[in-house]
Amino acid sequence: MARGPRRPLGLCLLLLLLLPGASGHEGAARPGEGASKPGAAWPSLQGLKERLKAAGAVSRRYWALFICQLRPKVCEEDEEAAAEPLGWNLPLLGQQYLDILTMWYCSFQDCCDSGDCRISNNFTGLKSDLSVRLHGQHLARELVLRAVRGYVEMRQPDKALTLSFHGWSGTGKNFVARMLAENLYRDGLRSDCVQVFIAMFHFPHPKYVDLYKEQLTSQIQETQQRCRQTLFIFDEAEKLHPGLLEALEPHLKRQAPKANRAKTPRTIFLFLSNLGGNIINEVVLNLLKAGQAREEITMEHLEPHLQAEIVESTDSGFGHSCLVKENLIDFFVPFLPLEYRHVRLCVRDAFLSQELPYTEEALDEIARMMSYVPKEEQLFSSQGCKSISQRINYFLP
């Protein structure tokens, strides 16, 4: 049986000490009042009852204020408590004691403004990570930050935010998904609010698709019940069984707003796929050959080609699913192929992440170890930045 939070004994004693100083309280005896009447057995009984009743009311109010200091969002949601008249004013001394008590409590407990300390929504950190740690992906950097921030800050979203990442292996799709988890949640990918599914690992056998559908639906619902803001990541999305994609439809569709709901739950779906990687590379190569600067490539250059490739693909059911046909995916995010200069930056970051010394010659040598395509131009790394961390081991003393 669930119990409410216990009120510390010290807090209750403190409240009783502060009670006489509470201005606006009408139960206190005044000089000349409350004199015993002839024949009264307990002349001060009525005054004592009033005093105890007032002490209880003040204790409850102090406790409510204490909770409000720790979790401001809770008080915003409690409309009845907000509308309830105070009946008395918090004395200055009482406010000072309340501040001290709050500092003491937060010294060993998590206190945060969001009301749920598992959720951090650190967009300053996300912007920094996307700018500093992600290389060669100016489109993904801008689109992901704008889409996620806009969704999280939306007052009352009527559907989940759905992003589909497309590009060759090693271009940063999983890297960006991890950045999102690390900056939106205190515990990153280990958070109770985050679920990661890998198609061929979690759903390997087509004959069990009905069981997988039940398990997936149950996991999504349980996670949403635990957290008011959830993140679901589907890696190898092009390999998901069509039945699983259909099972996701109710969670991605628009929902009618529910009245009297102080907090609208938020859900973000990420689909990570190699689907469309070839057409992205082809369009980028042609633009570079035509003299277009890489940083000047826009979504208008890529989006029509990418969506057409996804819909027309015969190697995957993803493009023929209700997610694509019913426009349930909000943004298709292209990840561009990485060039030599980007791979070199990845090598530098790998050394720095392991706190290892490096030389410019080592960066060049490791970057040259990667294979580059097309055969004539040798422009794009066929593996992106994948396996670089393992390659630096050859250069350790």
Disulfide bonds with the S-S distance in Angstrom:
Cys68-Cys75 1.82
Cys106-Cys111 2.13
Cys112-Cys117 2.21
Cys193-Cys227 2.18
Cys346-Cys385 2.04
